Amino acid sequence: MRTLWRYYSLRFLQAFAGSLVILALLVVVVDMLLNWGDIMDSQASLGEAIRVLLLRTAASYLTYLIPVAAFVGSFMVIGQAARSFEVMALRAGGISPLRAFVPLLLLAMVLSAFTLWLNETLGRSAAVLMAKEAGLLTDSIELRSGTWWYHSGRIVYSGEAPNATGSSIRNARVLERDESGRLIRTIHARVAHRESDKAWRFEKAIVRTFDIADPTRPPVVQRGEDITLALASRRNLRLDARELAAMRLPQLTAHIDIAEARGGDSGPARSIFHSRLSVPVLVLLFVAFAIPLGLSVERTKSLALPTLQGVAILTTFLVLREYAGGIAFRVGGMMALLPWLLIALFLAWASLRLWRVPR
């Protein structure tokens, strides 16, 4: 049995790797064709255009390409085994096909963990670069230097380890924007204390005030051992989705907790958090889709019909997931769990299909 498992595991990994490369190239080419007009209008060099396409692929598409590649790899391995009578030989030898393909499910679990790690490293780094190029993050303002960051109205805060009451933060950075989103003041202090809803007291602070009427004018710098400033919020701005995508999962969790504690809107952040956390589970789900489809080739002796069925299943699931994610982003609250509910429903259906596979 170990030899059989090793045989199918190697075949799956080869098919998965080949599928992932082909799908990634296909996504880059299609993305380039769809945005060809913007590329030409921007007069960017070929190398710059390719870099942007690769960044977008790593930030937005890669974590979905891995589950799809896992589906293609497992379906091809099982389908070819069924078409070449390997499955029939397994049954004749008293071996259940489901038992023979157990390594595919185990490898899917490993790939799920790898997808989560990749999303938090390569994917998030690409998202950070895209947010910087969009002007949402800059190198001179280290929004990610703290363990968390959040916003309240026109004010964006970043800091380290708030105390138990949540009224003081260390290494505080504060960015104040006008109604148009332009930066009008930055504050960097060793410690910040929240005195009231409208006032903060900063220790060892450096305050830079910018003249938005004259962007070329240097900022006015104020230094002080103890400075109290009014930071009243006039409206509740949401962080851009690209800003939220650039945050790590622990930062998103802290952002959600702080926003809810202060009565803010945590819906978009909660939606992105659950969406990113649930993407790796799709690897296991898609492999569960592929196994009964691949075994059905034993009856049809053709990959055509099961392939069309697989495309229909994946398309239906991904479309429903996009709609669920959009609803969760706009509504928030318990709706943020919609991606998990959708996964649970499809996983139950896939499990039922696996249960009905002839032993």
C-alpha positions as CSV (number, residue, x, y, z in Angstrom):
1,M,0.0,0.0,0.0
2,R,2.9,2.4,0.7
3,T,4.2,1.9,-2.8
4,L,0.8,2.6,-4.2
5,W,0.4,5.7,-2.1
6,R,3.9,6.9,-3.1
7,Y,3.1,6.3,-6.7
8,Y,-0.1,8.4,-6.7
9,S,1.4,11.1,-4.5
10,L,4.2,11.7,-6.9
11,R,1.8,11.7,-9.9
12,F,-0.4,14.2,-8.1
13,L,2.5,16.6,-7.2
14,Q,3.8,16.5,-10.8
15,A,0.3,17.3,-12.1
16,F,-0.3,19.9,-9.5
17,A,3.0,21.7,-10.2
18,G,2.4,21.7,-14.0
19,S,-1.2,22.9,-13.6
20,L,-0.1,25.7,-11.3
21,V,2.5,27.0,-13.7
22,I,0.1,26.9,-16.7
23,L,-2.8,28.5,-14.8
24,A,-0.5,31.3,-13.5
25,L,0.8,32.0,-17.0
26,L,-2.8,32.0,-18.3
27,V,-3.9,34.4,-15.6
28,V,-1.1,36.8,-16.4
29,V,-1.8,36.7,-20.1
30,V,-5.5,37.2,-19.6
31,D,-5.0,40.0,-17.1
32,M,-2.6,41.7,-19.5
33,L,-5.1,41.5,-22.4
34,L,-7.9,42.9,-20.3
35,N,-5.8,45.8,-19.1
36,W,-3.9,46.4,-22.3
37,G,-5.5,49.8,-22.8
38,D,-4.5,51.0,-19.3
39,I,-1.0,49.7,-19.9
40,M,-0.6,51.6,-23.2
41,D,-2.1,54.8,-21.7
42,S,0.3,54.7,-18.8
43,Q,3.2,54.5,-21.2
44,A,4.9,52.1,-18.8
45,S,7.9,50.0,-19.9
46,L,7.4,46.3,-20.7
47,G,9.3,45.4,-17.6
48,E,7.2,47.7,-15.4
49,A,4.0,46.3,-16.9
50,I,5.1,42.7,-16.3
51,R,6.0,43.6,-12.7
52,V,2.6,45.1,-12.0
53,L,0.9,42.0,-13.5
54,L,3.0,39.7,-11.4
55,L,2.3,41.7,-8.3
56,R,-1.5,41.6,-9.0
57,T,-1.2,37.8,-9.6
58,A,0.6,37.2,-6.3
59,A,-1.7,39.5,-4.3
60,S,-5.1,38.6,-5.7
61,Y,-5.0,35.3,-7.7
62,L,-2.2,33.0,-6.4
63,T,-4.1,31.7,-3.4
64,Y,-7.0,30.8,-5.7
65,L,-4.8,29.3,-8.3
66,I,-3.4,26.8,-5.8
67,P,-6.8,25.2,-5.0
68,V,-7.7,25.1,-8.7
69,A,-4.4,23.5,-9.5
70,A,-5.0,21.0,-6.7
71,F,-8.3,20.1,-8.3
72,V,-6.8,19.7,-11.8
73,G,-3.9,17.6,-10.5
74,S,-6.1,15.3,-8.5
75,F,-8.7,15.0,-11.2
76,M,-6.1,14.2,-13.9
77,V,-4.4,11.6,-11.7
78,I,-7.6,9.8,-10.8
79,G,-9.3,10.2,-14.2
80,Q,-6.3,8.7,-16.0
81,A,-6.1,5.9,-13.5
82,A,-9.8,5.2,-14.1
83,R,-9.5,5.4,-17.9
84,S,-6.5,3.0,-18.0
85,F,-8.3,0.4,-15.8
86,E,-6.1,1.0,-12.8
87,V,-9.1,1.6,-10.6
88,M,-10.7,-1.6,-11.9
89,A,-7.5,-3.5,-11.0
90,L,-7.5,-2.0,-7.5
91,R,-11.0,-3.3,-6.9
92,A,-10.1,-6.7,-8.3
93,G,-7.2,-6.7,-5.8
94,G,-9.6,-5.9,-2.9
95,I,-8.4,-2.3,-2.5
96,S,-11.0,0.4,-2.2
97,P,-10.2,3.3,-4.6
98,L,-10.9,5.8,-1.8
99,R,-8.3,4.1,0.3
100,A,-5.8,4.2,-2.6
101,F,-6.3,8.0,-3.0
102,V,-6.1,8.9,0.7
103,P,-2.7,10.5,0.1
104,L,-4.3,13.1,-2.1
105,L,-6.4,14.3,0.8
106,L,-3.4,14.3,3.1
107,L,-1.4,16.3,0.6
108,A,-4.3,18.7,0.2
109,M,-4.1,19.4,4.0
110,V,-0.4,20.2,3.6
111,L,-1.1,22.4,0.6
112,S,-3.8,24.2,2.7
113,A,-1.2,25.1,5.3
114,F,1.2,26.1,2.6
115,T,-1.4,28.4,1.0
116,L,-2.0,30.1,4.3
117,W,1.7,30.7,4.8
118,L,2.1,31.9,1.2
119,N,-0.8,34.3,1.5
120,E,0.7,35.8,4.7
121,T,4.2,36.2,3.1
122,L,4.3,36.6,-0.7
123,G,0.7,37.5,-1.1
124,R,0.7,40.1,1.6
125,S,4.0,41.6,0.5
126,A,2.6,42.0,-3.0
127,A,-0.5,43.6,-1.5
128,V,1.7,46.1,0.5
129,L,3.6,47.1,-2.7
130,M,0.3,47.6,-4.6
131,A,-1.1,49.7,-1.7
132,K,2.1,51.8,-1.7
133,E,1.9,52.4,-5.4
134,A,-1.7,53.4,-5.1
135,G,-0.6,56.1,-2.5
136,L,-2.3,54.3,0.4
137,L,1.0,53.4,2.1
138,T,4.3,55.2,1.9
139,D,7.8,54.3,3.0
140,S,8.1,57.6,5.0
141,I,5.1,56.8,7.2
142,E,5.6,53.4,8.9
143,L,2.0,52.4,9.4
144,R,3.1,48.8,9.8
145,S,5.7,49.5,12.5
146,G,3.4,48.7,15.3
147,T,1.6,45.5,16.3
148,W,-1.7,47.0,15.2
149,W,-3.2,50.0,13.6
150,Y,-6.8,51.4,13.2
151,H,-8.7,54.4,12.1
152,S,-11.4,56.6,13.6
153,G,-12.9,59.2,11.3
154,R,-10.1,61.3,9.8
155,I,-7.5,59.9,12.1
156,V,-5.2,56.9,11.5
157,Y,-3.4,55.4,14.5
158,S,-0.5,53.0,14.8
159,G,1.1,51.8,18.0
160,E,2.5,49.0,20.1
161,A,0.9,47.0,22.9
162,P,-2.0,49.1,24.4
163,N,-2.4,48.8,28.1
164,A,-5.1,46.8,29.8
165,T,-7.6,49.7,29.6
166,G,-6.7,50.5,26.0
167,S,-6.1,54.2,26.9
168,S,-2.4,54.3,26.3
169,I,-0.1,53.1,23.5
170,R,3.7,53.0,23.0
171,N,5.6,54.2,20.0
172,A,2.5,56.0,18.8
173,R,2.1,57.3,15.3
174,V,-0.9,59.4,14.3
175,L,-1.9,60.6,10.9
176,E,-4.6,63.2,10.6
177,R,-6.3,63.8,7.2
178,D,-8.7,66.3,5.9
179,E,-12.1,65.5,4.4
180,S,-10.4,64.8,1.0
181,G,-8.0,62.3,2.5
182,R,-5.0,64.7,2.3
183,L,-2.4,64.5,5.1
184,I,-2.5,67.6,7.3
185,R,-0.6,66.4,10.5
186,T,1.5,63.6,11.7
187,I,2.5,62.8,15.3
188,H,5.2,60.5,16.6
189,A,5.4,60.0,20.3
190,R,7.0,57.6,22.7
191,V,3.8,57.2,24.6
192,A,0.2,58.4,23.9
193,H,-2.5,58.7,26.5
194,R,-6.2,59.0,25.6
195,E,-7.5,61.7,27.9
196,S,-11.0,61.9,26.4
197,D,-13.0,61.3,23.3
198,K,-11.5,64.4,21.7
199,A,-8.0,64.7,23.3
200,W,-4.8,62.8,23.5
201,R,-1.7,63.6,25.5
202,F,1.7,62.7,23.9
203,E,5.0,62.3,25.7
204,K,8.2,63.1,23.9
205,A,6.3,64.0,20.8
206,I,7.2,65.3,17.3
207,V,4.3,67.0,15.5
208,R,4.6,67.9,11.8
209,T,1.8,70.1,10.4
210,F,1.5,70.3,6.6
211,D,0.1,73.2,4.5
212,I,-2.3,71.6,2.1
213,A,-2.6,74.9,0.2
214,D,1.1,74.7,-0.6
215,P,2.3,71.1,-0.9
216,T,5.8,72.2,-1.7
217,R,6.2,74.0,1.7
218,P,8.1,72.1,4.4
219,P,6.0,71.0,7.4
220,V,6.0,73.0,10.6
221,V,7.7,70.8,13.2
222,Q,6.8,71.0,16.9
223,R,8.6,69.1,19.6
224,G,7.6,68.7,23.2
225,E,8.0,66.6,26.3
226,D,4.2,66.7,27.0
227,I,1.7,67.8,24.3
228,T,-2.1,67.6,24.5
229,L,-3.9,67.7,21.1
230,A,-7.5,67.5,20.0
231,L,-8.1,64.7,17.6
232,A,-11.8,64.8,17.1
233,S,-13.3,62.6,14.4
234,R,-15.9,64.2,12.1
235,R,-16.8,61.1,10.2
236,N,-16.1,57.4,10.2
237,L,-13.9,56.6,7.2
238,R,-13.3,53.1,6.2
239,L,-9.9,51.8,5.4
240,D,-9.5,51.0,1.8
241,A,-9.8,47.3,1.0
242,R,-6.2,47.4,-0.3
243,E,-5.0,48.8,3.0
244,L,-6.8,46.0,4.8
245,A,-5.3,43.4,2.4
246,A,-1.8,44.7,3.4
247,M,-2.3,43.8,7.0
248,R,-1.3,40.5,8.7
249,L,-4.0,38.4,10.2
250,P,-3.1,39.3,13.8
251,Q,-3.2,43.0,12.8
252,L,-6.6,42.5,11.2
253,T,-7.8,40.8,14.5
254,A,-6.5,43.7,16.5
255,H,-8.1,46.2,14.1
256,I,-11.4,44.5,14.4
257,D,-11.3,44.4,18.2
258,I,-10.3,48.1,18.5
259,A,-12.9,49.2,15.9
260,E,-15.7,47.4,17.8
261,A,-14.6,48.6,21.2
262,R,-14.8,52.2,19.9
263,G,-18.1,51.6,18.1
264,G,-16.6,51.7,14.6
265,D,-17.4,49.7,11.5
266,S,-15.5,46.4,11.6
267,G,-17.4,44.8,8.7
268,P,-14.9,45.2,5.9
269,A,-12.0,44.1,8.1
270,R,-13.9,41.1,9.4
271,S,-15.0,40.2,5.9
272,I,-11.4,40.2,4.6
273,F,-10.1,38.4,7.7
274,H,-12.5,35.4,7.2
275,S,-12.1,35.4,3.4
276,R,-8.3,35.1,3.7
277,L,-8.5,32.6,6.5
278,S,-11.0,30.4,4.6
279,V,-9.1,30.4,1.2
280,P,-6.6,27.6,2.2
281,V,-9.5,25.3,3.1
282,L,-10.5,25.5,-0.6
283,V,-7.6,23.2,-1.4
284,L,-9.1,20.3,0.6
285,L,-12.6,21.1,-0.7
286,F,-11.5,21.1,-4.4
287,V,-9.7,17.8,-4.0
288,A,-12.8,16.4,-2.4
289,F,-14.7,17.6,-5.5
290,A,-12.2,16.0,-7.8
291,I,-12.1,12.4,-6.4
292,P,-15.6,11.3,-7.3
293,L,-15.4,13.2,-10.6
294,G,-12.2,11.4,-11.5
295,L,-13.6,8.0,-10.5
296,S,-16.7,8.6,-12.7
297,V,-14.3,8.3,-15.7
298,E,-14.4,4.6,-15.1
299,R,-18.0,4.5,-16.3
300,T,-17.7,7.0,-19.2
301,K,-14.1,6.1,-20.3
302,S,-13.9,9.7,-21.3
303,L,-12.6,12.8,-19.4
304,A,-14.8,15.2,-21.4
305,L,-18.1,15.0,-19.4
306,P,-16.5,14.9,-15.9
307,T,-14.3,17.8,-16.9
308,L,-17.3,19.9,-17.9
309,Q,-19.0,18.9,-14.6
310,G,-15.9,20.0,-12.7
311,V,-15.7,23.3,-14.4
312,A,-19.4,23.9,-13.7
313,I,-18.9,23.0,-10.0
314,L,-15.9,25.2,-9.5
315,T,-17.4,28.1,-11.4
316,T,-20.6,27.9,-9.4
317,F,-18.7,27.8,-6.1
318,L,-16.4,30.7,-6.9
319,V,-19.2,32.9,-8.2
320,L,-21.2,32.2,-5.0
321,R,-18.1,32.9,-2.9
322,E,-17.6,36.3,-4.6
323,Y,-21.3,37.2,-4.0
324,A,-21.0,36.1,-0.4
325,G,-17.8,38.1,0.1
326,G,-19.4,41.2,-1.3
327,I,-22.4,40.9,1.0
328,A,-20.1,40.3,4.0
329,F,-18.0,43.3,3.1
330,R,-20.9,45.7,2.8
331,V,-23.1,44.3,5.7
332,G,-20.6,43.0,8.2
333,G,-21.6,41.4,11.5
334,M,-22.4,37.7,11.2
335,M,-22.5,38.0,7.5
336,A,-18.7,37.9,7.6
337,L,-19.1,34.1,8.2
338,L,-20.9,33.6,4.8
339,P,-17.7,32.2,3.2
340,W,-17.5,29.6,5.9
341,L,-21.1,28.7,5.5
342,L,-20.7,28.3,1.8
343,I,-17.6,26.1,2.3
344,A,-19.6,24.0,4.9
345,L,-22.4,23.4,2.5
346,F,-20.2,22.4,-0.4
347,L,-18.0,20.3,1.8
348,A,-21.1,18.4,3.1
349,W,-22.2,17.8,-0.5
350,A,-18.6,16.7,-1.5
351,S,-18.6,14.3,1.5
352,L,-21.9,12.8,0.4
353,R,-20.5,12.2,-3.1
354,L,-17.5,10.5,-1.6
355,W,-19.7,8.4,0.6
356,R,-21.6,7.2,-2.5
357,V,-18.5,6.1,-4.4
358,P,-18.6,2.3,-5.0
359,R,-16.1,0.6,-2.8
